[in-house]
Amino acid sequence: MILRQIFAVLMLNLRTIPARLGSSTVAIIGIAGVVIVFVSVLSISAGFSAVMSGAGSPSRAIILRAGSETELTSAIGGMEVRIIKEAPGIMRDGDTAVATADLYVIIDIPKINTPGSSANVPMRGIEAEAMKVRSGISLIEGRMFRFGTNEVIVGRAANQQYANTKIGDTIVSGQNRWEVVGVFEADGGLPETEIWCDVHSLQSVYRRTNSFSTVSVRLITPESFDILKTWLTENPQVHASVRREDEFYSSQSETMTRLINTLGFGIAGLMGIRAIFGAVLTMYTAVASRTREIGTLRALGFNSMCVVVSVLAESMVLGGIGGLIGGTGAFLAFNGYQTSTMNFQTFSQVAFAFRVTPQLLGTGILYALVIGLFGGLLPAIRAARLPIPSALREL
């Protein structure tokens, strides 16, 4: 019986929304604006996290200098590299370990769409086995660089974001010149932000002969990680820390992701308060314009609970409409938008695309419903407390 009454009153409320189209539209637009900002900011975090987490695999491990948290601060000597490659648990191609000792540096390259500005772009020197270690890497333009030369291949994201990274271009860094001969992709992962070259050529340029940043290895199976880690940890000839590659890259995104999420929730919270006030005014207007109608319903036997639920439901419907409009707008405007930002843990630029995911859209709509709920709470209580005699006398 109560549910039937609530449904009847709710349908009556919704049918009268066109009569209050002006105030209802203001509330919907306000909530939609909040959702657009909320979803668009968090889509930055989702895109950044996707690039970082997509760079790693549980079937690979990365080895750094003990105590180092990033590739930029790690240094491993040539003798240690040779010992590491003899460790159990590493996949082998005949007698050769499927492993690559890399040198990771940062170079300054101008941005394409921002004249006069430049970015810290990662440049990675690799060994010949790198392509076997990192599955999913494929050339989409040009050819592979020749080892022993100053040729480079450029990740697809870097190719789209930075100047002088097209095939045939020359990347200038200080006194050094690198000829671009190919463009590669990596399933949208972090390597697409990087520039790759021969590790020995890069060592020569930076005068780091026989010094590497990391060693990346392909495991026999994901379970082989524990064997590898135990062997390296207990070997006194090696001072290294071993991480699963997916866990390592996920940890590299934590600081930036936390910052973006905090910013997104903070901005959305402040805008949400303003939107709640807009919804409150809209619903107060709705209650004031229907005082006599509410009094009549009460006189006919509809209880206070029916009135409260119907007003709250109407407010949440307005919130839901605003959430759908805002979520759709954010998806159309930002999903797939290419940009880049600084990774504060490596001080290098990371190129990525905004990702408006279904989960993010659902969160945005849920937030809009919460705004509608709080916006309708006080007007609903006021409507339920209207004295029946005075409400029936309203004109």
Beta strands, then each sheet from edge to edge (+ up, - down):
strand 1: 60-65
strand 2: 76-77
strand 3: 92-93
strand 4: 96-97
strand 5: 99-110
strand 6: 118-126
strand 7: 138-142
strand 8: 151-155
strand 9: 170-173
strand 10: 176-185
strand 11: 195-198
strand 12: 211-212
strand 13: 214-218
strand 14: 240-244
strand 15: 338-343
strand 16: 348-353
sheet 1: 7+ 10- 8- 11+ 6+ 5- 13+ 1- 14+
sheet 2: 2+ 12-
sheet 3: 3+ 4-
sheet 4: 7+ 10- 9+
sheet 5: 15+ 16-
end
